[in-house]
Amino acid sequence: YSAVPRASAIVSRAAAAATAPRAAPVALLDALFGAVPEGAGVDYDNLVGRPDSWAKDAGKYALAGEVRTHSEDGYEIATFAGGCFWGIELLFQREQGVICTAVGYCQGEVERPTYNAVCSARTGHTEAVQLIFDPKETSFRVLCSVLMSQLGRSMFLKDQVGNDRGPQYRHGIYTHTPEQRAEAEAYLKEIQEKVGADNKIQTEVEDAQIFWPAEEYHQQYLQKGGRFGEGQSAEKGCKDTIRCYG
């Protein structure tokens, strides 16, 4: 993957709904496009687990207050944020070496956050994808490059990816080990040197906090059909354009 920004292959959430920027509160669009009912919490007991999803394991660790570095069977854990988590999840699902994924909320102050609460921009969380990967098949640097290449020029925008705006859409690499952090910082430094000082990269690099998986409704959302019931391929290596609403 090139460090040079490229055009996004994901049709953004807001672009699929309207041309105007999206900002909190987002109640109208969320009512139309994927919000769970107001007041509904996350049923961590009934999240789907492996091999189909990382959500159940992530929920178990979140409830225990754990930020783990590896899965119980030794795969490395990584967490990324890149705007609408539906599209970014499918992007990583297609990546060779990624074992499974989950969407959720990280870097916030509220326990057991819900989609509606995060969309209010009052919990401090950002929409994110957590995944486990086999370092024999891919590397953390490659996964960072997947995120940054996908962000394109949105990497220069604070609290925004495409037309999705607000702190819940800030982009970041949330590291689970000192080695991951050093790798992420070095990689972003390389990109910054290439694009020059006039274009400041806004992508966060922070130590990962507790990752709270989202409602089951959101997990592997586009693969399962999205809003329009047309499932999109999660096959490894698939290059089909990702439609964020399906």
Secondary structure, 3 states (H helix, E strand, C coil): CCCCCCCCCEECHHHHHCCCCECCCCHHHHHHCCCCCCCCCCCHHHCCCCCCCCHHHHHHHHHCCCCCCECCCCCEEEEEECCCHHHHHHHHHCCCCEEEEEEEEECCCCCCCCHHHHHCCCCCCEEEEEEEECCCCCCHHHHHHHHHHHHHHHHHCCCEECCEECHHHCCEEEECCHHHHHHHHHHHHHHHHHHCCCCCCCCEEEECCCCEECCHHHCCCCCCCCCCCCCCCCCCCCCCCEECCC
